[in-house]
Amino acid sequence: MRRRTTPRAALLAGAELLLWWGALALLWLVLISTVDTLERIVGASVAAAGALLARAGRRAVTWW
């Protein structure tokens, strides 16, 4: 990766992770019946792990 494109690639990776996290966290909130503090913490954590795995999986099948 060239030096000029590194900040842009990092920004795009962060945006992609944020979008995945938002979608997965929203799905978690839709599927649970009660929303308390512990459920929000668990949902945010699981959504973060899912976002990392989703990005890794997409990068594994994408050539660019």
C-alpha positions in Angstrom: 0.0 0.0 0.0 1.4 3.4 -0.9 1.9 6.0 1.8 -0.7 8.4 0.4 -3.5 5.8 0.4 -2.9 4.5 3.9 -4.9 7.1 5.8 -7.8 6.7 3.4 -7.7 2.9 3.7 -7.7 3.2 7.5 -10.7 5.6 7.3 -12.6 3.2 5.0 -11.8 0.3 7.3 -13.1 2.2 10.3 -16.2 3.2 8.5 -16.9 -0.4 7.4 -16.4 -1.7 11.0 -18.8 1.0 12.3 -21.4 0.1 9.8 -21.2 -3.6 10.5 -21.3 -2.9 14.3 -24.3 -0.6 13.9 -26.2 -3.1 11.8 -25.4 -6.0 14.2 -26.2 -4.0 17.3 -29.5 -2.9 15.9 -30.3 -6.5 15.0 -29.5 -7.6 18.6 -31.8 -4.9 20.0 -34.6 -6.0 17.7 -34.3 -9.6 18.7 -34.1 -9.3 22.5 -37.2 -8.9 24.6 -35.9 -6.9 27.5 -33.4 -4.1 27.3 -31.3 -3.5 30.4 -27.7 -2.4 30.9 -26.2 -5.9 30.8 -28.0 -6.7 27.6 -26.7 -3.6 26.0 -23.1 -4.4 27.1 -23.3 -7.9 25.8 -25.0 -6.8 22.6 -22.4 -4.2 21.9 -19.5 -6.6 22.6 -21.0 -9.4 20.4 -21.7 -6.8 17.6 -18.1 -5.7 17.8 -16.8 -9.2 17.5 -19.2 -9.9 14.6 -18.1 -6.7 12.8 -14.5 -7.8 13.0 -15.4 -11.2 11.7 -17.6 -9.8 8.9 -14.9 -7.5 7.7 -12.3 -10.3 7.8 -14.6 -12.6 5.9 -15.3 -9.9 3.3 -11.6 -9.2 2.8 -10.9 -12.9 2.4 -13.2 -13.1 -0.6 -12.3 -9.7 -2.1 -9.3 -9.2 -4.3 -8.8 -5.5 -3.8 
